[in-house]
């Protein structure tokens, strides 16, 4: 009788753990962006959109069945981060900025870089995009002055999109390069993954961006670091 009770208790405990203990997954989305350049300076505006799942062990075991019936696990966390990487012959300087929506239509106007942000037009301050006041936006003529597509030689500036391919889709990896005044070459790989490398004379090539779409299992600590940073 004691043996049966012990076995039953262990079974109940195991079943309880299957409901309580979580496994953590992150699905990495996006990865593309834009490059804006003039003479020997360039700005990379690259998007990262991780989506988080915390699933019980039981839910994880049942996931293939749920997906078969078009009822996959629901995400619990997501965030959108724009990485702004300034490239000069001296190297690369990076700043990350979280946003509720994408930052796009990047356009140089009168020596400043403007873009469309949540709430209106924003301006690059050197470390982040700052939303303009109504008066400031009226002074630069608003969103009508923002360029939606690629362009070449607008006051010396050019812009080109960097395309990412959604995971699981067939794609051909594409490459292009941009020369910054003969002092540095930016090599871009499009598709999945998206890569950006800097090539400078007498320097080892430097990778400044790598993003591969897909789903990966992570530790609870890694999940916490991505979605709930302590700093």
N, C-alpha and C positions, 0 to 999 in steps of 0.2 A: 504493500500500500504506500509506504514512504517513497519507494522508487517511482511509482506512478505519479505521485504528487510532485516529486522533484522534476520529472520529465515534463509534466504539464506546466509547471512554473517556468521552466526554461523555454518551452514553446511560446507561452504567453509573453515572456520577456523579449524573445526574438521577434515576435510579431509587433510588439510595441516599438521596438527599435526601428523596424522597417517603416513605421509611420513618422518617427521622431528624427532620426538621423538623416541629414541632407547630403546630397551630392551636388557639386557646383559646376556649372558650365558657363562659358562665355562664347557667344557667337559674334565674331568680328565682322562688321559690315563697313561699307564705304572704302576708304583708302585712297581715293583720287583727289583731285583739286585743280589748282591753277598755278601757272608760273608767270610772273610779271617781271620784265627785265629792261634795263637800259644801260648802255655802255658796259661798265664793269661791276654792276650791282644787279642782283636779282632777288625776288621775293617768291618763296614757295608758300602757298596757302593750301594745306593738306588736311583732309577731314578724317576723323576716326570716330566710329559709332559702335562701341561695344554694347551688347545686349546680354543681360544676365539671367540665368535660370538657377533656382534653388529647388531641387526635386527630392522628395523622399525616396528611400531605397525602393519601396514598393512601387511608387510612381515611375521610377526609372525602369524597373522590371516590366511594367505594363506599357511603357512608352511605345514600343513597336506596334502594339495592338491599337493604342489610341491614334497613332499616326495613320494606321490603315483605315480607320474610320474618320479621318480628317478632323481629329480633335487633339492636336499636339499640346504639349505643355505650354502654359502661358508664362511669358517673361515677367520677372519681378523688378528688374532694374534696367535702365538704359541711360546713356548720356552721349552727347555730341560734343566733340572737342575739335577745335581748329588749331593746328600747329602752324605757326608762322615762322619760317626759316629764312633769315636774311643771309645772302651769300655774297661775299666779296673775295678778292684775291687773298685776303688774310685768313679766310675760313668761313665758318657758318655760326650764326647766333640764332638760338631757338627760343620761342615763347609759345606757351599753350594757353588757349582761352576756351572755356566752356561756353556753350550757347544753347538756348532752347530751340533755335532753328538754325539753318545754315547761314553763313556769311558769304555773300556772293556778289556778282556784278562789280568786281574790283576794278577801280578806275582811277588813274592818276589825273588830278586836276590842279593846276596852278602850284605844282611842286608838292602836293599832298596826295595821299592815297585814301580814297573813299570807297565805301561799299554799302550794300544793303544788309542791314541787321534787323533783328527783332525790334520793332517799334519805329523803324525809319532808316535814315541815312546815318552812317557812322564814319569816323575818321581814324586812321592809324596814328597812334601817338608815339610809336617807337617801341612800345612794349605790349600794347593791346589796342583793340578797337573800342572807341568811345562814342556813344550815341550823341548826335548833335542836338542842341536845343532847337526849338522851332525857329528862332531868329537866325541861328547859324545855318540851318537847312535852307531857309528862304534866301539867305545871302549867297549860297552856291547854286541856287536854282533847283535844288531837290533831286529826286530820283530820275528826273528827265535827263540829267547829264550822265547818268551811269550807263556804261556799256555792258550789254547782256552777253555778247558773243566774243570770240577771239578778235584781235585787231593787231595791226602792225604799224609801227612808227607814228604814234600819236604823241607829238612833242618828244619824239625819240623813244617812247615806251612801246613795248609790244606785250601781248598776253596770249597765252595758249593753254587750253585745257589739258589736264592729265587724266586719262580715263582708266577707271577700274572696271573689271569684269566680275559679275556676281558669281560666287562660288557655285560649282556644279554645272555651269554653262560652258559649252564649247567656245573656245576663243583662240585667237592667234596672238601671241605675244608681239607687241609692237615696240619699237624703240625710236627715239630721236635725241638729238643733242643740241645744245645751245652754247655758243662760244661768247664769252664775256671779254671782249677786247684782246683776245689772244693770251690772257693771263690765267683764265680758268675755263674749263669745259664742264658743262652740266650734262650728264648722261641720264636719260629718263627711260625706264622700262614700264610700259603700260600693260594692263591685263590683270592677272592674278597670279603672283603678287605684283604690286606696284613698287618699283625701286627708283631711288635717285642717288647718284654717285657724283662726287666732285673729283675732277682730275686736274691737278696743278703741276707745273713743271717742278721736278726735283722733290715731289711729295708722293707718298703712298696714296692711292685712291681712297677717298673717304666716303663712306655710305652715310647719308643724312636722313634717308627715309626708307623704310621697309614696311609694307603692310600686306598681309595675306588674309583674304577672307576665308572663313570657315568656322567650325565649332570645335572647341577644345575643352576638355575637363581640367579644372584647376582646383587648387587647394582652397580651403576656406579663407586662409590668410591672403592669398592672391586675389580672391574675389573681393575681400574687404578693401584691399589696396586700390583696386580699380574703381569701385563704386562708392566707397565710404572712406576716402583718405583722411588720415588723422591730422594732416598739416593744412 
